[in-house]
Amino acid sequence: MGRMKLAVVFCMSACLLAGVLAIQPRPVVAADGGRPPAATAATVHIPIQQTTLKNGLKVIFSEDHTAPTYSIVVEYNVGSRNERPGRTGFAHLFEHMMFQGSENVGKGEMNMLVTNNGGGMNGTTDKDRTVYYETLPSNQLDLGLFMESDRMRALAITQPNLDNQRNAVQEERRLRVDNQPYGKTFEKIDEVAYDNPAYKHSVIGSMADLNAASLEDVIGFFKTYYAPNNAILILVGDFNHDEALAKITKSFGDIPRGPAPPAVDMTEPAQTGERTATIEDPLARLTRLDIAYKVVPGNTPDWYALDVLGDILMSGQSSRLFQEFVKDKQIATGVGGGPGQDRGPALFGIGAGLRPGKDPAELEKGILADIEKVKTDGVTQAELEKTIIRDRVNHYSGIQGTLGRGFAIGEAAVNFNDPELINKVDDIYAKVTPADVKRVAQKYLTDNNRTVIITVPKPAAPAAGNQ
Amino acid sequence: MKTKSDKFSSVLRVLLPAALTVAIAIPASAQMGGGGQSTQSPPLSQVERKNRAPISKEVLQPKLPKPSETTLPNGLTVLILEDHRLPMVNVQFQINGSGGLCEPSSTPGLAGFTAQMLREGTATRTSKQIAEDVDRLGASFGANATFSAMNTGVNASGLSENFDQWMPIVADVLLHPSFPASELDNLKQRTKASLQAQRGNAAFLALERFNKAVYGNFPAATMTTTVETLDALKPEALAQWHHDHYLPQNTILAISGDVQTAALLPKLRQWFDEWQKTDVKPVFPASPSPATARKVFLVDRPNSVQTNLYMGNIAIDRRSPDYYAMNVLNRILGGSAAARLFMNLRENKGYTYGAYSSFAAVSYAGPWNANSEVRTDVTDGAMTEFLVELNRIRDEKVPTTELEEAKRSIVASFALSLESPQSIMSYAITRKIFGFPEDYWDKYPAQIMAVTADDVQRVGQKYINPATMQIVAVGDGTKIKSVMEKYGPVELYTTEGKPVAAKSATPGSN
């Protein structure tokens, strides 16, 4: 869905995302009703059927026979929010272990079988959940179900696999964080803004904690979080519902239910003062400004209004902050942000790169003045309509292929217990009013609720001759 | 789909446009290979085959939908593919002969800036009005012309219900750009900041140096403008470039989505009728020659914790008869996370998050490459494994199973890709640009399946030559210079792209 946000994201195996997208098969989507003129929505309805197996596995079907392909998405209700102190990064490290083989699928065999059949596969972990997926030709339905059920039932957990994947994950951290300009900025924002450990640390975790992860941790994590009653299976594409349900019951039905995993306390104490930090980045060349406000979880009325506000400020070249700071005043190289769609308290972020020699304090002051303007003068109906139409376009783009639809349904199901959200979200956005936007700006975008992180380039020691 | 993190990263994209577009090429899916177990004996497959998963032997038979093709009176080629599943329309112009490759060497960046300036003002709309109109309609618009491309690409998309409103804006920016001096200056200032920002990005630095190494004097050696060359660009020159090179007879307009062909064609005639054709025809450039001696280019990037390795040499153009065999070779060598490089450097050795190969077959011969990012202290070990795999694909015939699986995966992923209208369009555009026969893509699966182990070894020996390849390493010079010297004479560069004289070439020292 337009705003069903497919969050962070460390891909298991080498990020096959490019591959997966290249295979992106067909949408389905019955366009019901005629095509009303202008800005009235041509409703797109995604068919959804749900059932729950006796062992607690939720199964969601969305049939689409326009192309001979399907996607299977398995969502486990565990993310970095579930990690205990001293084991940051573990949920994602565990995700890597899920590609190392299981009782009846050899190490590397799954990837081989999927690619040999023209498909794509990968996994991703974010703060709230862990997702595994494949896209395959529809005549290979048995293959996808077999592989997913085999690793849910009996994962091959060995020390060599753990050591190898720990290496891969540590290189992933170096690639995405430690060797990247601004790589540490994103960790710093969460670290400073949050008090509750659930969201305070990064998904990738620290090197020390990754080093500390043991085989016992892997075994315990699998038992605790990878039981069928903690998972949702989403099947989208070219299959017959009854036949698929029979096959799923056969493949997954005898996997034993586990005890309910411990609940995570997500409560975040109210922030009572502005927090600021400046970090020096030896790899960055230009200063960067990040502003974050602590807001509400995703899929709440205030969240939608905040999302619209984020778009009015920062989405597209006609947005307020782009026009003012990138085009007119030429202080920023770019600006972007909005609220994260998290299950717990989200951050409303504003990130901007500074032009060479420009003062981040000047940019910060300007942005805060624009926020004050929203609080006093509100936003226009025209601005609101612009974001609503953009939301529809994003929504359609996101559900074009079976995989995108599987993600959207799965995220709404696991985070918000509402797989049908995909069919409601256009209406939800359409009901946001200018008064709502003004109200949430007043309520959440306050001085005491703000975190400001400034990243400044640290001049490197002069290297090899000249710099 | 947006996320907080996506939104943040989109800021980074704005900051580092070139850097992120050059990130590692990860081709479609792939095939299984063996990995290296030791550097002494030929490595065995790292895949453990239990052969218990149920597999249908039936291979999906591709049905190749074809877009309709019409040539307007002014020579504009129009491809239309109707697809009514979503109320969306995608539009793509490929304007051949207007890319960076075609521009005079005296004005680098002319083609790229002309493309980027299209949306910054027309005879009847200001930059801000264009931004407002595009956003108000929920449409999106982008244009670019890289140094390595023959063509300018213009893309737009939006809802079908207001297509008749946003498409005329696209036509307006394409046909009547006014190149306002103030907007050009504004864009130049933004670009200067990006040019500075991207020098922090290791992947950008690796690709920049690699292109210079393999292309030599060929125009594709350049990736970005510089502060100096950019200042020399004048609005008049952009307008002239647009006038002389944005020509309907050299343009393919591809439209897919929720449109009715019969109703659309008269509208297109109306919107693009005034676009006048000429006699100019673009010619394919002569190809660059491969380098003949191995050389190492070390970009000293202090504070790096990884070394970005990027190696290769000029290989084939898109019309080469070796294209099919190279495609199969690449799938086996490093075309996916199931291929040899990945299985060896990541799954066996644990040196990296990923290791891949790819090749650029375009209107001229482009390079093959193999690449990875490895932690600094295994730079030497990673180089060793790259050489093992590059030699193995030349020295040994690919085992039958590995070959057959590679071919099957290419054909099967081609079949799956046909479900996406965008893929079908890109196949059709490729066919038109290179003048391939009508049934080129119908025969493509059979051509892939006909590749033999001898063919793979032959193209391996012809193109994948470790003795003459160019090797780029971006990392901490104090730690990797002596390592890289083992692999060839080293030329040292700063992250600013400046050579460091051999005498003072002691990286990291003050």
Interface residues (C-beta under 8 A of the other chain):
Chain A: M1 G2 R3 M4 K5 L6 A7 V8 V9 S13 A14 C15 L16 L17 A18 G19 A22 I23 Q24 P25 R26 P27 V28 V29 A31 R35 P36 P37 A38 A39 T40 A42 V44 T66 A67 P68 T69 G101 N104 V105 G106 K107 G108 E109 N111 M112 L113 V114 T115 N116 N117 G118 G119 G120 T135 P137 N139 Q140 D142 L143 F146 M147 D150 D163 N164 N167 A168 V169 Q170 E171 E172 R174 L175 D178 N179 Q180 P181 Y182 F186 P282 L283 A284 R285 L286 R288 D290 G310 M314 S315 G316 Q317 S318 S319 Q323 V326 K327 Q330 T333 G334 V335 G336 G337 G338 P339 G340 Q341 D342 A346 L347 G349 G351 A352 G353 R355 P356 A382 E385 K386 I389 R390 R392 V393 N394 Y396 S397 G398 I399 Q400 G401 G404 F407 A408 P457 A460 A461 P462 A463 A464 G465 N466 Q467
Chain B: M1 K2 T3 K4 S5 D6 K7 F8 S10 V11 L12 R13 V14 L15 L16 I26 P27 A28 S29 A30 Q31 M32 Q46 V47 E48 R49 K50 R52 A53 P54 I55 S56 E58 L60 H84 R85 L86 P87 M88 R119 S127 K128 A131 E132 V134 D135 R136 L137 G138 A139 S140 S157 G158 L159 S160 E161 N162 N186 Q189 R190 K192 A193 S194 Q196 A197 R199 G200 N201 A202 D300 R301 P302 N303 S304 V305 Q306 S336 A337 A338 F342 M343 R346 E347 N348 G350 Y351 T352 Y353 G354 Y356 E373 V374 R375 E405 R408 S409 V411 A412 S413 F414 A415 L416 S417 E419 S420 S423 G477 L492 T494 T495 E496 K498 V500 A501 S504 A505 T506 P507 G508 S509 N510
